[in-house]
Amino acid sequence: MTNRRDFLKKAGLATAATVGATTLAAPYVHAQRRPIRWRLQTYAGPALAAHVIKPSIDAFNKAANGEMEIELYYADQLVPTGELFRAMQRGTIDAVQSDDDSINAPVDVSVFGGYFPFASRYSLDVPALFHHYGLKEIWEEAYGEIDGVTWLGSGAWDPCNFVTRDPIRSLEDLRGKRVFTFPTAGRFLSRFGVVPVTLPWEDIEVAMQTRELDGIAWAGITEAYTVGWADVSNYYLTNNISGAWAGSYFANTDRWNEVPEHLQTLFKLCMDSSHYYRQHWYWWGEAHYRTTGGKLELTSIPESEWQQLEDEALAFWDEIAAESERSARVVQILKDYRQTMQQAGPPYRYG
C-alpha cells in the first residue's frame, strides 16, 4: 500500500512539502525570539508628545509585529534634557528626539538646531534646506566624527514667538524680561536685553505663575495652548525670531546597528510620518489659536522696528560662521537660501 509520503516522493513533492512545513513553522520560531527593546526620550512633555512623537511610536510598535518595541519617555523623565546626548552615548538610553542645541551635542553644528535666529520663515524651509541645499550631508559629516551616536535625520516644528505676562509692543519692552528659551536663541536675544532662563520643562507653568518667568520664547501659539501655557500667560507676540524649530532623531550607534535593516527602514518611515503630521498640525494650529483661542491677546512690534532684530541676526550668523569651517558652510547655505527665497518672491517671501 502506498502511503502519503511515498506518494509525495514519487510525485517529486517531498522536498516542497518539507519546505512548506518549515515555512509554516517560521512564525512560531520567530515568536520565540526576544524582541529588541529601546528606551527613547523626547524633549517634549506628555501633552505635546501626544502630537509630536507618540502616534508615530505607537505605529512603529504595531508594525514591528513583535520584533521590536520602543518605550517612550517624556521630557526629563529619565535624564535631564541637557544630558541626553551623553546618556545616549553611554547607552543609558537608546534614542532621542530633540534639537542638537538643547541636548548639548558636542558638534559645531549644534548651534543651528532648535531656533537659529531668522534661519527660516516657514516650516517647509527646514526640510528644503536639509534635503535640497546640503545640510543633511553636513550633519552626517559632523556626527560621523562623534563616537557612539548616530544622527538619523531632521524635521520642522513650530515657529518661535513670545508668550508673556505683560504686553510686548516694542523692542524696549523685551528689555529685562526673564524668558525661558533655547540656548542659542537666548544667546542672541540677550543682545536686546532679554534674560534667558533655563528650567526643567515641567516647571515652566509654575514659574510663570510665581513670576520667576516673565515669558516664554520656546514655541508658537499651538504649543502654548496645547501644553497649558496659555492658561498662565496673557499676551502673544505675533513677530517670531524663527519660522520653524529644527529638531532631529538620534540613536546610540551600537543599538542602531543591532536593528535589522527592515526595522531601520520602518523607524525612518515613522519619523517621516511624524514630520508630516507636524507640518499640517502646526499650520492649522498657528492660525486656529490666533483667531479662536480666546486666552491670549495678540500684540505686534512694527515691522520696521522688528527689522533691527533681523539685521542683527545676520551679524550673529557671521559670528557663528567664524567659529568653524563647517559652520561657515552652513551659514553660506542659509544666505544662499535666503537670497533664493527673496528672489522667488511670493509666496516664498513677501516684502
C-alpha positions as CSV (number, residue, x, y, z in Angstrom):
1,M,0.0,0.0,0.0
2,T,1.3,3.4,-0.9
3,N,1.2,5.9,1.9
4,R,1.2,9.7,1.6
5,R,4.9,10.1,2.0
6,D,5.6,7.5,-0.7
7,F,3.2,9.3,-3.0
8,L,4.9,12.6,-2.4
9,K,8.3,11.1,-3.1
10,K,7.1,9.5,-6.4
11,A,5.5,12.8,-7.4
12,G,8.7,14.7,-6.6
13,L,6.9,16.8,-4.0
14,A,8.5,15.6,-0.8
15,T,11.0,18.5,-0.8
16,A,8.3,21.0,-1.5
17,A,6.2,19.6,1.3
18,T,9.1,19.8,3.7
19,V,9.9,23.4,2.7
20,G,6.2,24.2,3.1
21,A,6.2,22.8,6.6
22,T,9.3,24.8,7.5
23,T,7.8,27.9,6.2
24,L,4.6,27.4,8.1
25,A,6.6,26.9,11.3
26,A,8.7,30.1,10.8
27,P,6.2,32.4,12.5
28,Y,6.2,30.2,15.6
29,V,10.0,30.1,15.7
30,H,10.1,34.0,15.3
31,A,7.6,34.3,18.1
32,Q,10.1,32.7,20.5
33,R,12.8,35.3,19.9
34,R,13.0,38.2,22.4
35,P,12.1,41.5,20.8
36,I,14.6,44.3,20.6
37,R,13.7,46.9,23.2
38,W,14.5,50.5,23.1
39,R,14.1,53.4,25.5
40,L,13.5,56.6,23.6
41,Q,13.3,60.0,25.4
42,T,11.8,63.1,23.7
43,Y,12.3,66.7,24.6
44,A,8.5,67.1,24.9
45,G,6.2,66.7,27.9
46,P,3.2,64.3,27.7
47,A,0.6,66.8,26.3
48,L,3.0,67.9,23.5
49,A,4.4,64.4,22.9
50,A,0.9,63.2,22.2
51,H,1.2,65.1,18.9
52,V,4.9,65.4,18.0
53,I,6.0,61.7,18.5
54,K,3.7,59.3,20.3
55,P,1.4,58.4,17.3
56,S,4.5,57.5,15.2
57,I,6.0,55.4,18.0
58,D,2.7,53.6,18.6
59,A,2.5,52.9,14.8
60,F,6.1,51.6,14.8
61,N,5.4,49.2,17.7
62,K,2.3,47.9,15.9
63,A,4.0,47.5,12.5
64,A,7.1,45.9,14.1
65,N,4.9,42.9,14.8
66,G,6.7,41.8,18.0
67,E,10.2,42.1,16.6
68,M,10.9,45.4,18.3
69,E,9.3,47.6,20.9
70,I,10.1,51.2,21.8
71,E,9.3,52.6,25.2
72,L,8.6,56.3,25.0
73,Y,9.7,58.7,27.8
74,Y,8.9,62.4,28.1
75,A,11.0,65.5,28.9
76,D,13.4,64.9,31.8
77,Q,11.7,61.7,32.7
78,L,14.8,59.5,32.7
79,V,17.5,62.0,32.0
80,P,17.6,65.9,32.1
81,T,17.3,67.2,28.6
82,G,20.7,68.9,28.7
83,E,22.3,65.5,29.5
84,L,20.5,63.5,26.8
85,F,23.4,63.3,24.3
86,R,25.9,61.9,26.9
87,A,23.3,59.5,28.3
88,M,22.6,58.2,24.8
89,Q,26.3,57.9,24.1
90,R,26.8,55.9,27.2
91,G,23.8,53.6,26.4
92,T,21.7,54.8,29.3
93,I,19.0,55.5,26.8
94,D,18.8,54.2,23.2
95,A,17.4,57.1,21.2
96,V,16.4,60.7,21.4
97,Q,14.0,63.1,19.7
98,S,15.2,66.7,20.3
99,D,17.2,69.5,18.8
100,D,21.0,69.4,18.9
101,D,21.3,72.6,20.9
102,S,19.2,71.6,23.9
103,I,20.9,68.2,24.4
104,N,24.4,69.8,24.2
105,A,25.5,67.8,21.3
106,P,29.3,68.1,21.0
107,V,29.3,69.2,17.4
108,D,29.9,72.6,15.9
109,V,26.6,72.5,14.0
110,S,24.6,72.1,17.2
111,V,24.0,75.9,17.3
112,F,21.9,75.6,14.2
113,G,19.5,73.1,15.9
114,G,16.3,74.4,17.6
115,Y,15.8,78.1,16.7
116,F,18.7,79.6,14.9
117,P,17.6,83.2,14.6
118,F,15.8,84.0,11.3
119,A,17.2,80.9,9.6
120,S,13.6,80.0,8.4
121,R,10.4,81.7,7.7
122,Y,8.1,78.7,7.2
123,S,8.3,75.1,8.4
124,L,8.9,73.8,4.9
125,D,12.2,75.7,4.9
126,V,13.8,73.2,7.2
127,P,13.3,70.0,5.1
128,A,14.1,72.0,2.0
129,L,17.5,73.1,3.5
130,F,18.3,69.6,4.7
131,H,17.3,67.6,1.6
132,H,18.0,70.1,-1.2
133,Y,20.6,72.5,0.0
134,G,23.1,70.2,1.6
135,L,22.5,70.4,5.3
136,K,21.8,66.7,5.6
137,E,25.3,65.8,4.3
138,I,26.9,68.3,6.6
139,W,25.1,66.9,9.7
140,E,26.1,63.4,8.7
141,E,29.7,64.6,8.4
142,A,29.6,66.3,11.8
143,Y,28.1,63.4,13.7
144,G,30.3,60.9,11.9
145,E,33.2,62.4,13.8
146,I,31.5,61.6,17.2
147,D,31.7,58.1,18.7
148,G,28.6,56.3,20.0
149,V,25.7,58.4,18.5
150,T,24.1,58.2,15.0
151,W,22.2,61.2,13.7
152,L,19.1,59.8,11.9
153,G,17.5,62.8,10.4
154,S,15.8,66.1,11.0
155,G,12.4,67.8,10.6
156,A,10.5,71.0,11.2
157,W,8.3,72.0,14.2
158,D,6.6,75.3,15.0
159,P,7.8,79.0,15.0
160,C,9.4,80.8,17.9
161,N,7.2,83.6,19.4
162,F,6.9,85.2,22.8
163,V,4.2,84.2,25.2
164,T,4.3,86.8,28.1
165,R,2.6,88.1,31.2
166,D,2.9,91.7,30.1
167,P,2.4,93.1,26.6
168,I,5.3,93.4,24.2
169,R,4.8,96.2,21.6
170,S,8.3,97.4,21.1
171,L,11.9,96.1,21.4
172,E,12.3,98.2,24.6
173,D,9.5,96.0,26.1
174,L,11.8,93.0,25.8
175,R,14.5,94.5,28.0
176,G,14.9,92.8,31.4
177,K,12.3,90.1,30.6
178,R,13.2,86.7,32.1
179,V,12.4,84.3,29.3
180,F,12.5,80.5,29.0
181,T,14.1,79.7,25.6
182,F,16.7,77.6,23.8
183,P,20.4,78.1,24.3
184,T,21.4,79.7,21.0
185,A,18.1,81.7,20.8
186,G,18.8,83.0,24.3
187,R,22.4,83.9,23.4
188,F,21.0,86.0,20.5
189,L,18.1,87.6,22.4
190,S,20.3,88.7,25.2
191,R,21.6,91.4,22.8
192,F,18.2,93.0,23.2
193,G,18.1,92.8,27.0
194,V,16.3,89.5,27.3
195,V,17.5,87.4,30.3
196,P,17.5,83.8,29.2
197,V,16.4,81.3,31.8
198,T,16.9,77.5,31.9
199,L,14.4,75.4,33.8
200,P,13.1,71.9,33.6
201,W,10.2,71.8,31.1
202,E,7.7,70.7,33.7
203,D,8.4,73.7,35.9
204,I,7.6,76.4,33.3
205,E,3.9,76.7,34.1
206,V,4.5,77.2,37.8
207,A,7.4,79.6,37.1
208,M,5.0,81.8,35.1
209,Q,2.5,81.8,37.9
210,T,5.1,82.7,40.5
211,R,6.7,85.4,38.3
212,E,10.0,83.6,38.2
213,L,9.5,83.9,34.5
214,D,8.1,86.9,32.5
215,G,7.7,85.0,29.3
216,I,8.4,82.0,27.1
217,A,10.1,82.0,23.7
218,W,10.1,78.3,23.2
219,A,7.3,77.7,20.8
220,G,4.4,79.1,18.8
221,I,0.8,79.5,19.8
222,T,-0.2,75.9,19.0
223,E,2.0,74.6,21.8
224,A,1.1,77.5,24.2
225,Y,-2.5,76.2,24.1
226,T,-1.7,72.5,23.9
227,V,0.6,72.4,27.0
228,G,-1.3,74.9,29.2
229,W,1.0,77.9,28.9
230,A,-1.9,80.0,27.5
231,D,-3.6,79.5,30.9
232,V,-0.9,81.3,32.8
233,S,0.0,84.0,30.3
234,N,-1.8,87.0,28.9
235,Y,-0.2,88.0,25.6
236,Y,1.2,86.5,22.4
237,L,3.7,88.4,20.2
238,T,3.0,87.7,16.6
239,N,6.5,88.5,15.4
240,N,8.8,85.5,15.6
241,I,12.5,85.1,15.6
242,S,12.3,81.9,13.6
243,G,9.7,80.3,11.4
244,A,10.4,76.8,12.5
245,W,12.2,74.7,15.1
246,A,14.7,72.3,13.6
247,G,14.7,69.0,15.5
248,S,16.3,65.7,15.0
249,Y,16.3,62.0,15.9
250,F,19.4,60.3,17.3
251,A,20.3,56.8,18.4
252,N,23.1,55.1,20.2
253,T,25.2,53.7,17.4
254,D,25.6,50.2,18.7
255,R,21.9,49.9,19.4
256,W,21.1,51.3,16.0
257,N,23.4,48.8,14.3
258,E,21.7,45.9,16.1
259,V,18.4,46.7,14.4
260,P,17.7,44.8,11.3
261,E,17.6,46.8,8.1
262,H,13.9,46.4,7.6
263,L,13.2,47.7,11.1
264,Q,15.6,50.6,10.5
265,T,13.6,51.4,7.4
266,L,10.3,51.2,9.4
267,F,11.7,53.5,12.0
268,K,12.7,56.1,9.4
269,L,9.2,55.9,7.8
270,C,7.7,56.5,11.2
271,M,10.0,59.5,11.6
272,D,8.6,60.8,8.3
273,S,5.1,60.2,9.4
274,S,5.7,62.4,12.5
275,H,7.3,65.1,10.3
276,Y,4.3,65.1,8.0
277,Y,1.8,65.3,10.9
278,R,3.6,68.2,12.4
279,Q,3.6,70.1,9.2
280,H,-0.2,70.3,9.0
281,W,-0.9,70.3,12.7
282,Y,1.2,73.4,13.3
283,W,0.0,75.1,10.1
284,W,-3.6,74.6,11.3
285,G,-2.9,75.5,15.0
286,E,-1.0,78.7,14.4
287,A,-4.0,80.2,12.6
288,H,-6.7,78.5,14.6
289,Y,-5.5,79.7,18.1
290,R,-4.7,83.2,16.9
291,T,-8.3,83.6,15.6
292,T,-10.3,81.4,18.0
293,G,-8.1,80.7,21.0
294,G,-9.6,83.4,23.3
295,K,-7.0,83.2,26.1
296,L,-4.1,85.4,24.7
297,E,-4.3,88.9,23.4
298,L,-2.2,89.3,20.3
299,T,0.4,92.1,20.1
300,S,2.9,93.1,17.4
301,I,6.1,95.1,17.1
302,P,6.1,97.2,13.9
303,E,7.9,95.5,11.1
304,S,10.3,98.4,10.6
305,E,11.4,98.1,14.3
306,W,11.5,94.3,14.1
307,Q,13.8,94.6,11.2
308,Q,16.5,95.6,13.7
309,L,16.4,92.1,15.1
310,E,16.7,90.5,11.6
311,D,19.6,92.8,10.7
312,E,21.3,91.9,14.0
313,A,20.7,88.2,13.2
314,L,22.7,88.4,10.0
315,A,25.6,89.8,12.1
316,F,25.1,87.0,14.5
317,W,25.3,84.5,11.6
318,D,28.7,85.9,10.6
319,E,30.0,85.5,14.2
320,I,28.9,81.8,14.2
321,A,30.5,81.3,10.8
322,A,33.8,82.4,12.2
323,E,33.7,79.6,14.8
324,S,34.5,76.8,12.4
325,E,34.9,76.0,8.7
326,R,31.8,73.8,8.8
327,S,29.7,76.4,10.5
328,A,30.8,78.8,7.7
329,R,29.5,76.4,5.2
330,V,26.1,76.2,6.9
331,V,25.9,80.0,7.2
332,Q,26.7,80.3,3.4
333,I,23.9,77.8,2.6
334,L,21.5,79.9,4.8
335,K,22.5,83.0,3.0
336,D,22.1,81.4,-0.5
337,Y,18.7,80.0,0.5
338,R,17.6,83.4,1.9
339,Q,18.6,85.1,-1.4
340,T,16.8,82.4,-3.5
341,M,13.6,82.8,-1.5
342,Q,13.7,86.6,-1.7
343,Q,14.3,86.4,-5.5
344,A,11.4,83.9,-5.9
345,G,9.0,86.3,-4.3
346,P,5.5,85.5,-3.1
347,P,4.5,83.1,-1.6
348,Y,8.1,82.2,-0.7
349,R,8.9,85.6,0.7
350,Y,6.9,88.9,0.9
351,G,8.4,92.4,1.1
